[in-house]
Amino acid sequence: MSIGSNTPGDTKLPSRFWEIFHEVYDHLPRQGPGNRACAARALALCRDLPPLPAVLDLGCGTGGQTLHLLDLTSGTITAVDRHQPSIARLRAKAAALDLTHRVRALVADMADTGLPPDSFDLIWSEGALYNIGIEPALRTCRSLLRAGGYLAFTDAVWCKGDPPPEVRAAFDLDYPAMGWTPDVLASIERCDLEPVGHFVLPDEAWWDDFYTPMGQRVQELSGKYAADAGALEVLGQIQRESDLHRIYADYYAYVFFVARRIG
Ligand SMILES: C[S@@+](CC[C@H](N)C(=O)[O-])C[C@H]1O[C@@H](n2cnc3c(N)ncnc32)[C@H](O)[C@@H]1O
């Protein structure tokens, strides 16, 4: 989950939300749950990729998983996000690692990237596809994949019925259409993709590169904004997401889904 994937302009959010949100999130190693071990496990399900796969990373954020994929594959990666500062950060990270020849980072809407159809061996997307609706996103991915190509993505799902009202309210704000794992598998099949495998992300994938550095950043900014009630309200709202997770993590999960375009 990441409340911040929600659409800017949401009237249920305080007016300073997006300004402060980006001051927190843009500085984190990643903008949602995930880690290198999970990326490696999902990649292992993508058998017989070519030695130099053409990879597309949709909703790449500041590139946490893009850097893992650069390490885990020998291919080239086109990384897309609609948030320009995230793309600037990814470009800077790739330059610092001397990897610019393997990464093309683009500011674009994943619903309409303008990239050529049937052209990618692997499409990757962590915590981002749901922003344009899972089935529209799956159809978009299918059209961009070559026949036989793989799609690996994470999505939040319910794991337990009757969530407490505060958990329901958080997801109503960020992902009101969130379903259960069988719903996502059914969507994959409806979009003419073949499910290959799926697994639940472990708890450390929420904390190590996401909620723990988020808490540290919120602390830092709480000092900076000690006399600014509006900013402190937003920081409190951001912090509540991980506080809720600490208590209610068994009600929902992030699942890595791997699917394949057949034909
Ligand atoms: C939860 S963050 C995940 C970022 C990154 N994949 C990660 O796991 O660290 C979702 C990302 O999707 C991006 N995003 C949301 N809607 C998008 C759209 N329609 N087109 C492109 N990017 C989008 C956001 O800017 C954000 O960077």
PDBQT file of the ligand as one rigid body, heavy atoms in Angstrom, charges set to zero:
ROOT
HETATM    1  C1  LIG A 301       3.597   2.970  -4.834  1.00  0.00    +0.000 C 
HETATM    2  S1  LIG A 301       4.659   3.840  -5.920  1.00  0.00    +0.000 S 
HETATM    3  C2  LIG A 301       5.760   2.509  -6.375  1.00  0.00    +0.000 C 
HETATM    4  C3  LIG A 301       7.075   2.998  -6.928  1.00  0.00    +0.000 C 
HETATM    5  C4  LIG A 301       8.105   1.916  -7.166  1.00  0.00    +0.000 C 
HETATM    6  N1  LIG A 301       7.658   0.949  -8.139  1.00  0.00    +0.000 N 
HETATM    7  C5  LIG A 301       8.451   1.209  -5.882  1.00  0.00    +0.000 C 
HETATM    8  O1  LIG A 301       7.919   0.105  -5.611  1.00  0.00    +0.000 OA
HETATM    9  O2  LIG A 301       9.249   1.768  -5.117  1.00  0.00    +0.000 OA
HETATM   10  C6  LIG A 301       3.649   4.007  -7.385  1.00  0.00    +0.000 C 
HETATM   11  C7  LIG A 301       4.340   4.796  -8.493  1.00  0.00    +0.000 C 
HETATM   12  O3  LIG A 301       3.460   4.805  -9.632  1.00  0.00    +0.000 OA
HETATM   13  C8  LIG A 301       3.530   6.077 -10.238  1.00  0.00    +0.000 C 
HETATM   14  N2  LIG A 301       2.314   6.264 -11.010  1.00  0.00    +0.000 N 
HETATM   15  C9  LIG A 301       1.051   6.352 -10.564  1.00  0.00    +0.000 A 
HETATM   16  N3  LIG A 301       0.192   6.465 -11.592  1.00  0.00    +0.000 NA
HETATM   17  C10 LIG A 301       0.950   6.454 -12.717  1.00  0.00    +0.000 A 
HETATM   18  C11 LIG A 301       0.630   6.542 -14.097  1.00  0.00    +0.000 A 
HETATM   19  N4  LIG A 301      -0.636   6.637 -14.508  1.00  0.00    +0.000 N 
HETATM   20  N5  LIG A 301       1.646   6.479 -14.987  1.00  0.00    +0.000 NA
HETATM   21  C12 LIG A 301       2.935   6.383 -14.564  1.00  0.00    +0.000 A 
HETATM   22  N6  LIG A 301       3.291   6.305 -13.274  1.00  0.00    +0.000 NA
HETATM   23  C13 LIG A 301       2.310   6.326 -12.354  1.00  0.00    +0.000 A 
HETATM   24  C14 LIG A 301       3.671   7.053  -9.064  1.00  0.00    +0.000 C 
HETATM   25  O4  LIG A 301       4.225   8.284  -9.493  1.00  0.00    +0.000 OA
HETATM   26  C15 LIG A 301       4.603   6.255  -8.152  1.00  0.00    +0.000 C 
HETATM   27  O5  LIG A 301       5.958   6.537  -8.431  1.00  0.00    +0.000 OA
ENDROOT
TORSDOF 0
